[in-house]
Amino acid sequence: MISLCSRLLVLTSCLFLFGFDNHRQQTLTSSLSQSSNEFPCSQWTIPSYKSERIASPLVIDGKLNEAAWQNATKSTAFSDLIKGTPAHLDTRAAVLWDDQYLYVAYWIEEPNVEATLKERDAPIYQNNDVELFIAGKDGYYEFEINGYNTIYEVLFFWRDAYQRGGYSKMPEFNEKDPLAKTFNGVGYKTHPRGLRVGFWSWDFPGLKHAVDIQGTINNNKDLDRGWTVELALPWSGMKILAKGDGRSLPPKPGDVWKMDFSRFNTYKDKSPGSVDSGGWVWSPHGAWDSHIPECFTNVIF
């Protein structure tokens, strides 16, 4: 078996050949240096994706018919959150960027598009939805959206960073806020960094989002193709995520951000032998829990 040091040496050599500087090498190698038993996902199978920079801003209408999206490299098909097994419906994502925005798109195959929740920050995970997580050093952002274009947002800080990083002194992150809660994950309760504190009152500044339905929502008398989602997140709104390590906004070419792209369904594949958990992701986590940044996809700018 190849030793961990040997693997890291190979990876570092490859990054050098592709022009990454030492700081950016550390972003990728730090997660690989963790013990293989420390997290439920395999650090050696986490995907890396090169996001293309675009010259002109996009119109956020959810249709994804612009040339930039047509030419964008899509993810592999999402697979089961826990087992990594193939899903019975196709879901893919792509990421683009310019100096003002991070752009994210989802293509969601769904023969019967359904949604019920229309109130902002309702528990969208109770509907069929897609989700985006963006991690910084001291915390991470969670975003969910359903077929009605209804969204849900939370900003989490790791408890060990909440005081140390000065976030507790910011008025918008007062832990006495009724919408602030201590959180310990979902199905993975033993994260090495421990507890988080979440702020359900926080909204991403300047966020744009749109949904387009290829069919008719909540009508099971016809067959739908599915739906698409388009997001634009201003880099200026990510200052709170970049604060912990002072990363550049917008990113420098070669910078790496950890992001998670997922889909959750109220229905599952019921065919004999299926192990469908109802949660599908670009990068499987090995546990019923999206809140594991070490398992997120490496997005390279």
C-alpha positions as CSV (number, residue, x, y, z in Angstrom):
1,M,0.0,0.0,0.0
2,I,1.3,3.5,-0.9
3,S,2.0,5.5,2.2
4,L,0.2,8.7,3.0
5,C,3.4,10.7,2.6
6,S,4.0,9.2,-0.8
7,R,0.5,10.0,-1.9
8,L,0.8,13.6,-0.7
9,L,4.2,13.9,-2.5
10,V,2.6,12.7,-5.8
11,L,-0.3,15.2,-5.3
12,T,2.0,18.1,-4.5
13,S,4.1,17.3,-7.5
14,C,1.1,17.3,-9.8
15,L,-0.2,20.6,-8.4
16,F,3.3,22.1,-9.0
17,L,3.1,21.0,-12.6
18,F,-0.2,22.6,-13.1
19,G,1.0,25.9,-11.6
20,F,-0.6,26.0,-8.2
21,D,1.4,27.9,-5.6
22,N,2.1,26.7,-2.1
23,H,-1.0,28.3,-0.5
24,R,-3.3,26.6,-3.0
25,Q,-1.6,23.3,-2.7
26,Q,-2.3,23.4,1.1
27,T,-6.0,23.8,0.4
28,L,-6.2,20.5,-1.3
29,T,-3.5,18.6,0.6
30,S,-4.8,19.6,4.1
31,S,-7.9,17.5,3.7
32,L,-6.0,14.6,2.3
33,S,-3.6,14.6,5.3
34,Q,-6.5,13.7,7.6
35,S,-6.7,10.1,8.9
36,S,-8.9,8.0,6.6
37,N,-10.9,7.1,9.7
38,E,-11.6,10.7,10.8
39,F,-14.4,11.4,8.4
40,P,-17.1,9.1,6.9
41,C,-16.2,10.0,3.3
42,S,-13.0,8.8,1.6
43,Q,-10.7,11.7,1.1
44,W,-9.2,10.0,-2.0
45,T,-12.5,10.0,-3.9
46,I,-13.6,13.6,-3.4
47,P,-14.1,15.1,-6.9
48,S,-12.3,18.3,-8.1
49,Y,-13.9,20.6,-10.6
50,K,-12.4,23.4,-12.6
51,S,-14.8,26.3,-12.8
52,E,-14.6,28.4,-16.0
53,R,-14.4,32.2,-15.8
54,I,-16.8,34.0,-18.1
55,A,-16.5,37.4,-19.8
56,S,-20.2,38.6,-19.6
57,P,-22.7,38.5,-16.7
58,L,-25.6,36.0,-16.9
59,V,-29.3,36.7,-16.8
60,I,-30.7,34.7,-13.9
61,D,-33.9,33.3,-15.2
62,G,-33.4,29.6,-14.5
63,K,-33.6,28.5,-18.1
64,L,-29.8,27.7,-18.5
65,N,-30.1,28.4,-22.3
66,E,-27.2,30.8,-22.5
67,A,-24.1,29.7,-24.3
68,A,-22.0,29.9,-21.1
69,W,-24.2,27.2,-19.5
70,Q,-24.4,25.1,-22.7
71,N,-20.6,25.0,-22.9
72,A,-20.0,24.6,-19.2
73,T,-18.5,21.3,-17.9
74,K,-21.2,19.6,-15.9
75,S,-20.6,17.4,-12.9
76,T,-20.9,13.7,-13.0
77,A,-24.4,12.4,-12.3
78,F,-25.2,12.7,-8.6
79,S,-25.1,9.5,-6.6
80,D,-26.4,8.3,-3.2
81,L,-25.3,10.5,-0.3
82,I,-24.4,7.5,1.9
83,K,-23.4,4.7,-0.4
84,G,-22.3,6.5,-3.5
85,T,-24.5,4.2,-5.6
86,P,-26.1,5.4,-8.8
87,A,-29.4,7.4,-8.5
88,H,-32.4,6.4,-10.6
89,L,-32.9,10.0,-11.9
90,D,-30.3,12.3,-13.3
91,T,-29.0,15.4,-11.5
92,R,-26.0,17.5,-12.5
93,A,-24.5,20.8,-11.6
94,A,-22.0,23.3,-13.0
95,V,-20.2,26.3,-11.7
96,L,-19.1,29.5,-13.5
97,W,-17.7,32.8,-12.3
98,D,-16.7,36.3,-13.1
99,D,-15.4,39.2,-11.0
100,Q,-18.8,40.0,-9.5
101,Y,-20.5,36.6,-9.1
102,L,-20.3,32.9,-8.4
103,Y,-22.8,31.2,-10.7
104,V,-24.3,27.8,-10.0
105,A,-26.7,25.7,-12.1
106,Y,-28.6,22.5,-11.6
107,W,-30.2,20.2,-14.1
108,I,-32.8,18.0,-12.4
109,E,-34.6,15.1,-14.1
110,E,-38.0,14.7,-12.4
111,P,-41.0,13.1,-14.2
112,N,-43.5,14.7,-11.7
113,V,-42.3,18.1,-10.4
114,E,-43.9,18.8,-7.1
115,A,-43.6,21.5,-4.4
116,T,-45.7,22.8,-1.5
117,L,-43.7,25.4,0.4
118,K,-43.9,29.0,-0.6
119,E,-42.7,30.9,2.5
120,R,-39.1,31.9,2.7
121,D,-37.0,29.9,5.1
122,A,-39.7,27.2,5.4
123,P,-38.2,23.7,5.8
124,I,-37.6,23.3,2.1
125,Y,-35.8,19.9,2.8
126,Q,-39.3,18.5,3.3
127,N,-40.0,19.1,-0.4
128,N,-38.0,17.8,-3.3
129,D,-35.1,20.3,-3.4
130,V,-31.6,21.0,-4.5
131,E,-29.0,22.4,-2.1
132,L,-25.7,24.3,-2.1
133,F,-23.2,24.5,0.7
134,I,-20.2,26.8,0.6
135,A,-17.4,26.4,3.2
136,G,-15.0,28.9,4.7
137,K,-12.4,28.2,7.3
138,D,-14.6,29.2,10.2
139,G,-18.0,28.2,9.0
140,Y,-20.2,27.4,6.0
141,Y,-23.4,28.6,4.2
142,E,-26.4,26.4,3.5
143,F,-28.9,27.1,0.7
144,E,-31.9,25.1,-0.4
145,I,-34.5,25.7,-3.1
146,N,-37.6,23.9,-4.3
147,G,-39.7,24.0,-7.5
148,Y,-41.6,27.1,-6.4
149,N,-38.3,29.0,-6.2
150,T,-38.8,29.2,-2.4
151,I,-35.4,29.3,-0.6
152,Y,-34.0,28.4,2.8
153,E,-30.7,29.8,4.2
154,V,-28.5,29.3,7.2
155,L,-25.0,30.5,8.1
156,F,-23.1,28.2,10.5
157,F,-19.9,29.0,12.5
158,W,-17.9,26.3,14.1
159,R,-18.1,26.8,17.9
160,D,-14.3,26.8,18.2
161,A,-14.1,29.8,15.8
162,Y,-17.2,31.7,16.8
163,Q,-15.5,33.5,19.7
164,R,-11.9,33.3,18.5
165,G,-12.7,34.8,15.1
166,G,-14.7,37.7,16.5
167,Y,-18.0,36.7,15.0
168,S,-19.7,36.8,18.5
169,K,-19.1,40.5,18.6
170,M,-20.9,41.2,15.4
171,P,-24.5,42.4,16.0
172,E,-26.0,40.2,13.3
173,F,-24.5,37.1,14.9
174,N,-25.8,37.5,18.4
175,E,-26.3,34.1,19.9
176,K,-29.3,35.3,21.9
177,D,-31.2,35.9,18.7
178,P,-34.2,33.5,18.7
179,L,-33.2,32.3,15.3
180,A,-29.7,31.3,16.5
181,K,-29.3,27.7,17.5
182,T,-26.5,25.3,18.5
183,F,-26.2,22.5,16.0
184,N,-24.4,19.2,16.0
185,G,-25.0,17.8,12.5
186,V,-27.7,15.4,11.4
187,G,-26.5,11.8,11.1
188,Y,-22.8,12.4,11.9
189,K,-22.5,13.6,15.5
190,T,-18.8,13.1,16.0
191,H,-17.2,15.8,13.8
192,P,-13.7,16.6,15.1
193,R,-14.6,20.3,15.3
194,G,-17.6,19.6,17.4
195,L,-20.6,21.9,17.6
196,R,-21.7,24.7,15.3
197,V,-23.8,27.8,16.0
198,G,-26.3,28.5,13.2
199,F,-28.0,31.7,12.3
200,W,-31.3,31.2,10.5
201,S,-31.9,34.9,10.3
202,W,-29.0,35.5,8.0
203,D,-29.6,36.1,4.3
204,F,-26.9,36.0,1.6
205,P,-26.5,39.7,0.5
206,G,-27.4,40.2,-3.1
207,L,-28.3,36.6,-3.9
208,K,-30.2,36.0,-7.1
209,H,-32.1,32.7,-7.8
210,A,-34.5,31.4,-10.4
211,V,-36.2,28.1,-11.3
212,D,-37.6,26.9,-14.6
213,I,-40.0,24.0,-14.8
214,Q,-39.9,21.8,-17.9
215,G,-43.4,20.6,-17.5
216,T,-46.2,21.5,-15.1
217,I,-45.7,21.7,-11.3
218,N,-48.1,19.6,-9.1
219,N,-49.9,17.9,-12.0
220,N,-49.4,14.2,-12.1
221,K,-51.6,13.8,-15.2
222,D,-48.7,14.6,-17.5
223,L,-45.0,13.7,-17.7
224,D,-42.5,16.4,-16.9
225,R,-38.9,16.5,-18.0
226,G,-37.8,18.1,-14.8
227,W,-36.6,21.5,-13.6
228,T,-33.5,23.7,-13.7
229,V,-32.1,26.1,-11.1
230,E,-29.8,29.1,-11.6
231,L,-28.0,31.0,-8.9
232,A,-25.8,34.1,-8.7
233,L,-24.0,34.8,-5.5
234,P,-22.0,38.0,-5.3
235,W,-18.4,37.6,-4.1
236,S,-19.0,40.7,-1.9
237,G,-21.5,38.6,0.0
238,M,-18.9,36.0,0.9
239,K,-16.8,38.3,3.0
240,I,-18.0,36.5,6.1
241,L,-16.8,33.2,4.7
242,A,-13.5,34.5,3.6
243,K,-12.7,36.2,6.9
244,G,-11.2,33.2,8.6
245,D,-8.3,32.8,6.2
246,G,-8.3,36.0,4.3
247,R,-8.9,34.3,1.0
248,S,-9.3,36.6,-2.1
249,L,-12.7,37.8,-3.3
250,P,-13.1,37.3,-6.2
251,P,-10.8,34.3,-6.1
252,K,-7.4,34.2,-7.7
253,P,-6.9,31.7,-10.6
254,G,-6.0,28.4,-8.9
255,D,-7.8,29.1,-5.6
256,V,-9.8,26.2,-4.2
257,W,-13.2,26.5,-2.4
258,K,-15.0,23.5,-0.8
259,M,-18.7,23.4,-2.0
260,D,-21.4,20.8,-1.8
261,F,-24.1,20.2,-4.4
262,S,-27.0,17.9,-3.5
263,R,-30.6,16.9,-4.1
264,F,-33.1,15.5,-1.7
265,N,-36.3,13.7,-2.6
266,T,-39.5,12.7,-0.8
267,Y,-39.7,9.6,-3.0
268,K,-37.0,6.9,-3.4
269,D,-36.2,4.2,-5.8
270,K,-38.3,1.3,-4.6
271,S,-37.0,-1.3,-7.0
272,P,-35.8,-4.7,-5.5
273,G,-32.4,-4.4,-3.9
274,S,-32.3,-0.6,-4.0
275,V,-30.3,1.2,-1.3
276,D,-31.6,4.7,-2.3
277,S,-31.4,7.0,0.8
278,G,-33.4,9.8,-1.0
279,G,-30.3,12.1,-0.8
280,W,-28.1,12.4,-3.9
281,V,-24.9,14.4,-4.2
282,W,-21.9,15.2,-6.4
283,S,-19.5,14.1,-3.7
284,P,-20.8,11.2,-1.4
285,H,-20.4,11.7,2.3
286,G,-20.7,8.2,3.7
287,A,-23.3,9.4,6.2
288,W,-26.8,10.9,6.3
289,D,-25.4,14.4,6.8
290,S,-24.6,17.3,4.4
291,H,-22.8,19.2,7.1
292,I,-19.3,17.7,6.6
293,P,-17.2,20.3,4.7
294,E,-14.3,17.8,4.4
295,C,-16.5,15.8,2.1
296,F,-17.4,18.7,-0.2
297,T,-16.3,18.9,-3.8
298,N,-13.1,20.9,-4.5
299,V,-14.0,23.8,-6.8
300,I,-10.9,25.2,-8.5
301,F,-11.0,28.7,-9.9
